[in-house]
Amino acid sequence: MKYFLLLFLFASTYIAQIIDTNKIDSFINKTRGRLNLQTGFSISVVVKDSLIFKKGYGYIDIDNKANTTSETPFYIASATKSFVAALNKILMNEKVIDIDEPISTYLPDFKFQTKPLDTETISIRDLLTHKHGIMSLPVVLRTAFTGDYTKEKLFKLYQNAEFTGVNFKYSNDGYVFNSLILEKVTGKTWQNLLEEKIFIPLEMNNTSCRVSDYTSLVLPKAYSTINGEIKELPFLKEDKTMHAAGGIISTVEDLSNWLIFNLGNGDFNSKKILPKSDLDEIHSAQVNCEKTFWKYNRYSYGLGWYLSDYNGETLIHHFGGYTGAKSHISFMPEYKIGIVALTNDEGDGYYLTEIAADYIYNLYLGKNADQIVEEELQTILNSQKETKAEEKEEKPEINSDWNTELLLGEYFSEDFGQVVINENLHLKFGNLNGDLIPSDNKKFICDLKAFRLKVEFTEEEGKAIELRLHGPTTLVFQKVK
């Protein structure tokens, strides 16, 4: 047994020594060319406690040819969850909270109105593993998109949350609710807690939970590349829409420190951050979830991390996506290798984060990386051709027979907040906004950048009294002014 263990350790070390970073660089350059990408892409590779490769490609601002580097800060979206889960374990280790206590322990005056949601039976661990059953679309919209909320309003909205069952159901709600608990218990914001307990100890000096900590010249512009055609998108994040389920901006260099910590024994540069047993618990299966993403067969969710089978190997990961942003953070604990890949492209650049990681892992494991990745790249390229052949932009017919002045004013929903329509038929919904394009009778199309909605008005006595935003679900607002 000892012989085989030594052989395995030697083989892993040997592979790490011979991994050719020039091949990684060449592969990424060639693949970017084949996908016709100019947008920004930044990547790093960690082996054990060493950063062995880091580089930026393309532009964070295409018009001004501003280069991407390994120090470029990107919004990492839902990859934030792994940090918040670790924060909870750190606070538990400090005896500030206990994640196995029911939330009633920390919020004794808070009660759900929807049964069977019960603060006596839902624990903090349930919040972190997505088996809490809490769902509030108003909270998700307000915290991730519109920025129209106060803590008091979030608590009130959560009182009327829907119940989704006790099985795993991925959402933002558990982590947003958890942040409210942490702030109540500690008297500090979740942003400050992350900075104090994780960013500073891990020397993540270019990482923040606040957009205002960066200048517009530093942050990447948001893009979508489809078949070589580049569309610039608005950067929709502001401080109020950075939340605990998706609220970190970081670099591949800083995130490499995060990976080194996760691949190690709970310390960083001789600083103990967590006991190894706590780190092992974070990376262990907490709840079953049979889902497949890309080539990863996800079988469980830990504390802020997915556990997956990846070609017969265990891959622990969490990704993130938002308008003009995609993040990939993953590692293979058995082989002590981890990868960070970030981009400001929600189109074809989105694929590069997964293709590059797949190539590097296969290269590291001594497999035929070029052949394996070529197959999936061909699938993407073929899909591009089909998309281009079928792609037709929907252009609604303009109906100019309405008295649009009747539609102007303020509309309000207790759940979703305020919508304002001005004299230019421009709709503002918190941080989201877009022009109303007349479609058919009393209906409009509005591109809110994050998503396109159909807008419908209800009239009474020649005046608009109600506005409906039709998307994945319908949001209803009453005219108040």
Secondary structure, DSSP 4 states (H G I P E B T S, - for coil): -HHHHHHHHHHHHHHHHH--HHHHHHHHHHHHHHTT--B-EEEEEEETTEEEEEEEESEEETTTTEEP-TT--EE-GGGHHHHHHHHHHHHHHTTS--TTSBGGGT-TT---SSTT--TTT-BHHHHHTT-S-EE-HHHHHIIIII----HHHHHHHHHTPEE--SS----SHHHHHHHHHHHHHHSS-HHHHHIIIIITTTT-TT-BS-GGGS-TTTSPPEEEEETTEEEEE-----GGG-BTTB--EE-HHHHHHHHHHHHTTSEETTEE-S-HHHHHHHTS--EEEEEEETTEEEEEE-SS-EEEEETTEEEEEEEEEETTEEEEEEEETTTTEEEEEEESBSSTHHHHHHHHHHHHHHHHTTS-HHHHHHHHHHHHHHHHHHHHHH-----PPP---S-GGGG-EEEEETTTEEEEE-TT-EEEETTEEEEEEE-STTEEEEE-SS-EEEEEEEEETTEEEEEEEESSSEEEEEE--
